[in-house]
Amino acid sequence: MRADLNVPLEDGRVADDTRIHASLPTLRYLLEQDATAVSVCSHLGRPKGPDPAFSMEPVRERLRGLLRDERIEVLENTRFDSGETTNDPAFARRLADGRDLFVEDAFGSVHRAHASTVGVAELLPAYAGLLLERELEELGKLLGDVERPFVLVSGGAKVEDKLGVLRNLGGRAETVLVGGKMAEELREGSMLGFPVELPTDVVAAAAFEAGAEAKVVPYDALPDEWLGLDIGPRTREAFSAEIAKAKTIFWNGPMGVFEWPRFAEGTKAVAQAVAGAEAFSVVGGADSIRALNELGLVDQVSWASTGGGAALKLLEGKDLPGVAVIPAAS
């Protein structure tokens, strides 16, 4: 089974086990169907080869604590082998050797044509796991007829990372709200064919530092050499009001440098508004999910996607290699 166990580590321990929990329903199902053994594989981080800092041992320990069954084996980090990212047939054969079937449940990795997501599926009978099926179902709802108003909220550092989704979904939404550094890029020159709502005020900082001098200013009154590190209070209020009207919401990306408490209020306001809206709400991206988790709001949205890049590719309307290789899923 290919799972998405790419979780954050702190001091050698799992800092957020959301993705591990997400893998449990499929694992339990396989065990209930009397699987004699389940080998779980995943990447962790982006090592260029074997690296103790990216060992799966902390993940293995956490999974063992959540689901004790001696039939489960967690393999070592797939990216310790250079054949993983090149979809090397030899590495895929080693993963498939001795196994009877393959279950793809790592939605967060199906946009990559790697040995553990595509190569193995070409060697064994391949099936979609419960999480993958649910991700495709919930995200797919945004591509069909949706209840309106439809509000899209986007943030983060780079427009190009989300340009495809903005173009594909944004033109179908009544309102598109953009925060974070993306807003500055769009203000300089929009690459979209429809209007977007940008911040009217920002929390400015004298330097890119957690403890830097900071103040709220209109977006067009940012002092020279200062940086806008969060949306300001007027923008928070305006964005929250638009989200409250929505019947369908997609949110991906923070409104600022939310890892630093002084610049987290914008992301927090959006998270609270999305969670409180009477709407079908889908949230994607690790930062947005982390914000919901930290506020205890993740259970108050309709669907919290485990896939960042994969969700964006799907909502761009692009094929996902790890899905296309499974006939029943594609």
N, C-alpha and C positions, 0 to 999 in steps of 0.2 A: 504494500500500500504506500503510495506517495502521499504524504501529509505535508502540511505547511507548518513546520515546527521552528520557523525562523523567528525566534522570540528575542526580545532584548535581555541582555545579561548585565548584572551589576555585581562586582566583587565575586565573580564565579558562580552566581546564583541567578535563577530565572527571575527577572524583575516584573514581567507581565505575562501571565500564562493563558491569556485569552485564546490564542491560536491552539494551544494544547487542548483546552476545553472543547474547542470547536471540532477537534478530531475524534472526540470520544464517541459520539453516536455511531459513526461508521465502524469504529473498532469494536464497540459492544455488539453491533449487529453481526459482524464477522464471527465473533466468538460464540454468539448465540446460535449461529448456523453450523457450529461444530468444526470450525477451522482447526486443523491440528497445529498450525503455527501461522503467525502473522509477522512478517518482516516489515518494519516501518522505516522508510527512508525520507530524508529531507536535507535541504541545505541549511546552513546557519551562517549568516554574515556573508562576506565576500573574500574569503581567504584565497590566496594564489596557489595553495598547496597545503600539505599537512601543517597545522598550526594549533598547538595546545590551547590557545586562547579561544578557539572556535570549536573545541571538542563538543560532541553531543552529550557528554556525561551529565551536565546539569539538567538538560532536557530529559534525558533518560531517567534520572532520579525523580524529577517532578512528575513525569508520566506514570512512573511506577507508584508514586504516592496517590495518584488519582484513580488508577485502574490497575489493581494488582492481579496479574494473571501471567503465569510463567510461560504461556504460549506466545506472548508478545516480545519481540526482539526489536530494539532500535539500532539501526545500522549507523556507522560513522558518517560524518558530514560528507554529502555527495560531492561537494566542491573540493574536497581533499584530493580528488582524482581529476586530472586535467581533461579527461574524456567527458566529464559531465557537461560542461558548457558548449562543447563542440559536437554533442550528440554522437559520440564515438560508439560505433557498433560493438566493439570489444567490451567497453565498459557496460553497455546495456545488456550484453549477454551475461556478464558476471552478475549483474543485478537479477536477471531473470533465471539464472541457473538454479534448478531444484525447486522452483516455484510453479504452481499450477495455474494461477491467474493473477491479473494485475488490477488493482483498484486505484483510480485517480481521484484523490480527494483534496489536492492542494490547489484550490482555486487561485491562491495568490501567486502561483508559479506557472499556470497553464498558458500564459502569454509568451513563455520561453520554450523554444524547441530544443530541450536538453535531453540527455540520455535517460534521466529518471522521469521525465514527463512525456516524452514522445518515443524514444528508442525502445523502452521496455514494452510499451503498448503495441509496438509493431511485432513483438516476439511472442507475446502471451495473449490469451483471451482477455480483453480489456473492458472494464466497467466503470461507470461513474459512481463515486461515493455519494452519501447522503448530503454532505455539505456542498459538494460541487453542484448537485442537482438543485439544491435550494438557492444557491447563489445565482445560477442561471435563470431560475424562475423569478426571483425577486427583482434582480437588476433588469431582466427582460421586460418587466412591467413598464419601465420608464421609456421603452422604445415603442410601445404600443399606444393605444388611446388612453390618456390619463385624465383623471378628474382635475378640473381647473378651479382656481388659478394654479398654474405650475410655476414654482419658484426654484431657480437654480442658484446655489451659493457656492462661490469658488474662491479659493485663496491659495496662499503658498508663495514660493519664490519666483517661479518662472512660468510665463505664459505658454511657452512652447510645450511644456510638459502636459498642459491641459487644453491646448488649442483645439485638438480634434474633438474633444467632448463639448467644448464651448460652441464650436461650429455646428456639431450634430444635434445637440440637445438645446443649446441656447436659443436657436432660432424658433424652437417649438415652445419655449417658455414665455409666459407673460412678463416675468421679471427676472433679470439676471443681476445678482449682487456680487461684486468683486472686491475683495480686500487683500491685505498683504502686499508684498512687493509687486505682485501681478498688477495691482491697480495702478502703480506708477508707470509700468510698461505700457498699459493700455491708454493711459492718459497722454503719453508721448506720441502715440499713434496706434489707433485701434486696427487690428487685423480682422475684425469681425464685421459682418454686414447688418448688424442690428444694435440698438442702443443697450448700454449697460449702466447700472447705477454704481458710482464710485464714491469713496469716502469724501465727506465734506470737511472733516477735521481728523487730525491724527495725534497720537501721542508721540512727540518728538523727543529724541535723545541726542545728547552732545557727542556720544560715541557708541559704538556697538559693544556695550558692556552692560551687565546686569545692574550695576549700581550707578550708571551714568546719570548726570543731571538730566531731568526730563520735564516736559511741560506740554500741555495741550494747545495746539495751534490750528488755524484753518489750513487746509491742505496746500493753499497757494501762498502761505506765509511761513513756510519752513525756513528757519535761519540757515544761512550758508554753512555748509559742512555738517549740518545736523541730519539725522536720519529719522524717518517715520517708522516706528517699530510696532505700532498697533493702531487700530481705528479709534477715533475719539468718541466721546460720550454722545454727541449729536448723531453720529453715524450709527453707533450701536442702537440708539433708539429708533432711527429710521429703518435700519435693516430688520430689527426685531418686529417692527410694525408690519413690514411687508411679509415676513415669514408667517406672522400670525394669521394673515388673510389666506394663506395657501391651503390647497387641498392635496397637492402633490409637491414634495420637496426632494431635491438631491443636493447634498452638501459634501464638498471635498476640499479640504485645505484650511489651515488656520488663518486668522485675520492678522496675525502678527507673530512676534517671537514669544509664543505662549509658554515656552519652557521657563522664562523668567517671569515671576509673579507680577512685577510692575507693568508688564506688557502683555498680560494674559486676559485682561478684562473684555476685550473685543471678541476673542474666541469663546470665552465663557458665556458672553451674552448671546452669541449665535447658537451655541450648544443648548442653552436653556430655552431659547425661542423655538428651535427645531423640536426639542423634546416635548415642549408644551403645546405645540400646534396640533389642532384636530385635523390631521392630514396623514396620507401615506408618505412616510419619510424614509429615505434611504441615505445612509452616511457611509462614505468610503474614504480610504486613506488612513495610514497609521496615526498621523497627528490628530486628525479629527476624532478617531476612535479613542485615542488616548485621552483627549479632552473629555469625552463623554464618560469614560471610565473613572477619571479622577473626580468628576462631579457626581458620580453615582447615577448617571442618566442613561446608560447604554440600553437598559431594558425599556426605556420609554420612547425609543424610536422603532419604526416598523421593521427595519432591517439594517444591521450594522455589518457591512461587508468586511470580510477578512482579506480581500485583495485590493491593493492600491493600483499598481500598474495594470493588472488584469481587468479590473473593473473599468478603468479608463479606456482600455483597448476595446472591450465589449461595447461600451456606450458610444465609442467612436464609430461603431458598426464594423469593426475589423474582426477577422477570424482569429481564434485562439488555437494555436497548434496543438496544445494538450487536450483540447476538447474535440477538435476536428478528427483526431486519430481514434476517437471512440465512437463508433457508428451510432449507438443508441443515444449518445449525448448530443451529437452534432445535428 
